[in-house]
Amino acid sequence: MRFTMSIWPNLRRRKTMAGRRPFAELRARMTPAAQAAAEADAARLDDEMNLSEVRRALKLSQEEIGQTLQINQGSVAKIEKRADMYVSTMRRFIEAMGGELEIVARFPHRSVKIKSFSELSKKP
């Protein structure tokens, strides 16, 4: 006899529901240093997102991006999961979301925008 009922949904629900506390209560129990570190992490997260997080923040679907790029939804999903890609692919993806890609080199005493990459999008 084969057992087909899954217990995973119940286990997941129990884990997320058990021990829930208001965030304000948890924050109040944190040390001032831990609170400052958490605030710094939260600010950094606003500035650092992967492609799928940017797409979701802009309330765009993979299908919409695919239509703009003239590729299917599955290809969009693959692009979002890539850890390494051509700059031109990244530029096209960002432009499909309505943005503009800039490459900036950061040094200890200054930052330099690399213009050769921005010139890729200009048509002769």
Secondary structure, DSSP 8 states (H G I E B T S, - for coil): -------HHHHHHHHHHTT---HHHHHHHS-HHHHHHHHHHHHHHHH---HHHHHHHTT--HHHHHHHHTS-HHHHHHHHH-SS--HHHHHHHHHHTT-----EEE-SS-EEE-HHHHGGGS--
